[in-house]
Amino acid sequence: AADRARAVGRGLGATARVTGRTVRGTARVTGRASRYVGSQARRAAGAQGAEQSGLNRLIYMHFFNTAGDAAVAISLAGSLFFQVPSGEARGQVALFLGLTMLPFAIVAPLIGPFLDKFRHGRRWAIGATMALRAFLCWGLAGAINDESAWLFAAALGVLVSSKAYGVTRAAAVPRLLPRDFTLVKANGRVSLAGIVGASVSAPLAGLASLAGAEWSLRYAAALFVIATVCAIRLPAAVDSSSGEEVLVLMAGPSASTVSSPARTRIPTAVAFALRANCGPRWLSGFLLMFMAFLLRENPPESSLSAGVMIGVVVGAAGAGNALGVAAASLLRRINPSVTVVLALVAGAVASLIATLFYGVLPLALLGLTAGLAQSLAKFCLDASIQRDIPERVQASAFARSDTTLQLAWVIGGFVGIALPLEPARLGLGVACGVLTAWTVYVLVTSRRNVVQPAPV
């Protein structure tokens, strides 16, 4: 018996040694692969002078920003929208959207000029949007399982901060351009980093949410803390406004005074691209608020659950956004003025198809088209700004145009909340009608103004 016990012990010891060697070997291989992937990612982020200009730091920050946003979306998709009755949830969302998003959209045009007067203004403004989301996500983690009156306020506060980040980042990118680097290319690289960040973070957030939505929210909070540090470490050039002018979005003569910077009127081509961009951005806000409740209360006939259908539509929208980033490389061979109209028309056609053939696949097609149209139209706007607006005013143009697009998103969200969920085709038909009417308006106003080129 003693010999048998010693033999068993020796066998277990040998097995443990083999297992230990296997674990160590796997750890070494995984560590090498991780270091290789990390080094390649750093090399790609800093390529073509991006490391010298500091653009790579903005790319890192945007990676963690979108990773955190993806984690928040996964945390709230299966908890916040499904814990509260639909009617009550829509009322609270509409209330807090009005109390937060609309005042932000009205005040946002004043943020850029205000920050221009202060040293480190933009870096700290970007960092504040990250830090606020970290705080709110940590608070949400403790309240997600309770029926707290502040639950929707905190969730929408995260959304508001995300939109504010978009405005502040838009003014930072032109200030970090490497030599011989176009704004379209820089924005494309930043957007690609965001797609990678969301793709990497989503599965991790999904695994964390298996233990409870509070854990994926804590994971999001940690990501936003890292993004806050990245924002503070942005180069000082982000705060520079030397030699820049202010862009006036409304038509009118250029003007300047001794006490205010020179003002440049928006060129006709940029105004056209900006108006056309409002359509896809409106559709994005509409679909987010409308689909979140439509697929819960009045889903199409399918064996899929409401949560799975929401995931399909959201996933299709994400895929469309990625396709838009990839298609941006073709902008040199495509007229941005034509492409932005095609993006607007595509959204209207996809809405019409979803209205006539209400089902999972048409809704997924609508999400795919909306993501593609929004992404590609934004790149067309960036190309128009780079081509037609002087460099000294491009930073102001990016910040103000992004603010206008955020307002279009807010209006779309309000319409999505206000429309009834039955019949489902009514809301989708309204979206199709709005996009069709907006397309006609954009084309008519462009013909009216084409003979009046804007001075720069």
Secondary structure, 3 states (H helix, E strand, C coil): CHHHHHHHHHHHHHHHHHHHHHHHHHHHHHHHHHHHHHHHHHHHHCHHHHHHHCHHHHHHHHHHHHHHHHHHHHHHHCCHHHHCCHHHHHHHHHHHHHHHHHHHHHHHHHHHHHHHCCCCHHHHHHHHHHHHHHHHHHHHHHHCCCCCCCHHHHHHHHHHHHHHHHHHHHHHHHHHCCCCCCHHHHHHHHHHHHHHHHHHHHHHHHHHHCCCHHHHHHHHHHHHHHHHHHHHCCCHHHHCCCCCCEEECCCCCCCCCCCCCCEEECCHHHHHHHHHHHHHHHHHHHHHHHHHHHHHHCCCCCCCCHHHHHHHHHHHHHHHHHHHHHHHHHHHHCCHHHHHHHHHHHHHHHHHHHHHCCCHHHHHHHHHHHHHHHHHHHHHHHHHHHHHCCHHHHHHHHHHHHHHHHHHHHHHHHHHHHCCCCCHHHHHHHHHHHHHHHHHHHHHHHHHHCCCCCCC
